[in-house]
Amino acid sequence: VIEGLKGDVEIKIGDVIFYSLQKKRFVKNFQYETFEDLQPNNKEKFLQAAVQVEFLLPESSFQEAISKLEKSLDYLSCYFDSKTHFDIKNHAYIVVNSEGQFISASIGRNHLETIFKYQNSLNLNAIENYIKEIPNYKILWGNIYFKDKSISKISNALHWYRKGEESIRHEDKLLNYWISIENILNKETGLMIDILKDSNRKPFHLIQETIASVQIFEYIYKVGFELYDHYRFKVNSNNLPNELINRAQLKPELNETIFLKNFIDNLKEVKTYETNLLILEKINLVIDFYEGSQKTKQIVEEQLKQIKNEVLLIYRFRNLIVHNAFFDNSLLPFWVWRIREFSKNLIHRIIELYEVEKDIADIIIDFHFKREKFLHDFEKGKVNIFDY
């Protein structure tokens, strides 16, 4: 039983199947089928998980199943926000062979309150289609990957990210998110030389530069999407013609991919229908930004500097926590929010770009090359923001 997951689904991630009893049954023996309901006294039931193992041994098979299940939950935690933690209730389980024949069961009791957890559980019904679009989750399973250093880094980063999600204290959250980043960006001489031009610099400087290289492109698209969201959420109450709404993708279909360029290309026309002076000012700023002027370059450079300063402040908080120093923790919630965003975006980008034959170090170098090319194209006056 996985407290924190609900839905009427059967979804497979790697060797793990998350399922409801309404969708799937593994026990084929009629006389034992009631054993598969691991929550017999609950009206509202969490999802159950079925895990395939290679061999059936008393202790090692159980640990193998838990390990695979943890990896699946690490992945879900990094890609989808949940109001409650994922909790594996391993006190109750059954063993079934590949033909569906019931072998054994170990049913215990759990006295924790589950009603509130159920209400806040991540509903896989709502994100079923999005789960299918997650890139490369299969890299976390399979014997060919067990000795791959990059896979180990990704897996560990995902695990520490989930620990951050499920921690209660802000101090623990900040440390766990930072550790998730450190698992990917530990000190490697090649990277220190290629990116920092100095093998004696600290790993912190590599983290600082890499986070800046990733976050700057998140910022570039955020500038436009904030205005896009303003119009999308009020599309039924504004006076824009339907033809313009369709061209700007302001009323997308369910699961339709939204291209910001379509909105920006039609923004000058959207402007002619706007009467709010504050929104008009925002429209002018967004139009100027995406025209790639020298002013845009200045904004980007200032944003890069700000991101680096934020990473530095987070690092200082990290050191204060580790050394048990006194500090004003009223500021922690904001910095936890920032380091969470940095960690999540970095992991997402690494997974999206990862290929078995391509080391993580190569991807990180590509991040920096992309940033430098972007700034260089500004200098040459030939930048097209949507090319990045």
Secondary structure as GFF3:
##gff-version 3
##sequence-region A 1 388
A	DSSP	beta_strand	2	3	.	.	.	ID=ss1
A	DSSP	beta_strand	5	6	.	.	.	ID=ss2
A	DSSP	beta_strand	10	13	.	.	.	ID=ss3
A	DSSP	beta_strand	16	19	.	.	.	ID=ss4
A	DSSP	three_ten_helix	30	36	.	.	.	ID=ss5
A	DSSP	beta_strand	48	51	.	.	.	ID=ss6
A	DSSP	alpha_helix	60	79	.	.	.	ID=ss7
A	DSSP	beta_strand	87	88	.	.	.	ID=ss8
A	DSSP	beta_strand	93	96	.	.	.	ID=ss9
A	DSSP	beta_strand	102	106	.	.	.	ID=ss10
A	DSSP	alpha_helix	115	119	.	.	.	ID=ss11
A	DSSP	beta_strand	122	123	.	.	.	ID=ss12
A	DSSP	alpha_helix	124	133	.	.	.	ID=ss13
A	DSSP	three_ten_helix	137	140	.	.	.	ID=ss14
A	DSSP	three_ten_helix	143	145	.	.	.	ID=ss15
A	DSSP	alpha_helix	149	166	.	.	.	ID=ss16
A	DSSP	alpha_helix	170	184	.	.	.	ID=ss17
A	DSSP	alpha_helix	189	196	.	.	.	ID=ss18
A	DSSP	alpha_helix	203	232	.	.	.	ID=ss19
A	DSSP	alpha_helix	242	247	.	.	.	ID=ss20
A	DSSP	alpha_helix	260	265	.	.	.	ID=ss21
A	DSSP	alpha_helix	267	271	.	.	.	ID=ss22
A	DSSP	alpha_helix	277	290	.	.	.	ID=ss23
A	DSSP	alpha_helix	294	322	.	.	.	ID=ss24
A	DSSP	three_ten_helix	329	331	.	.	.	ID=ss25
A	DSSP	alpha_helix	332	353	.	.	.	ID=ss26
A	DSSP	alpha_helix	360	380	.	.	.	ID=ss27
A	DSSP	three_ten_helix	385	387	.	.	.	ID=ss28
###
